[in-house]
């Protein structure tokens, strides 16, 4: 049995899932990372870029795990608020103070690591 060392501390260090577990169709995967629910998805359908963000919408706590990621934006299924999955900024709401929590991601050896600290 080979034991893999965790990534260096300067890299995200909490294993979320295997890269192959992340849906390629815009769906959102919910992973448990250090006891916290984290949404993991591809930046857009078919993309190799993996992103991670809170599972709850900052608007009214809607379940983003039931939302979709389309062209770099996660769409909340409750009120259709959209957030950029790279910056967390609300889309099409110029004066909105709402911000989706985004987590840094690193893919190493086909495993997705998320930094939740």
MOWO-V918292 format. One line per field, one symbol per residue. ss: DSSP state (A for helix, B for strand, O for the rest). phi: phi as a letter, one per 20 degrees, with the letter a starting at -180 (. if undefined). burial: 1 if it has 9 or more other ideal C-beta (glycine too) atoms within 8 Angstrom, else 0. A space follows every 10 residues. Layout:
ss: ???
phi: ???
burial: ???
//
This chain:
ss: OOOOOOOOOO OOOBBBBBAA AOOOOOBOBB BBBOOBBBBB BBOOOOOOOB BBBBOBOOOO OOBAAAOBBB OOBBBOOOOO OBBBOOOOBB OOOOOOOOBO OBBBBBBBOO BBBBBOO
phi: .ddefffggf dgcdfdaegf ffgednfdee declndfcec begbgnfefd ccbgedfffc mfeffeecdc lncedffecm fccffednff dmcgdfefbe fddfccdclm dedcede
burial: 0000001000 1101011010 0110010111 1010000111 1111100001 1111101110 0111101011 0111111100 1111100101 0000000101 0110111000 1111110
//
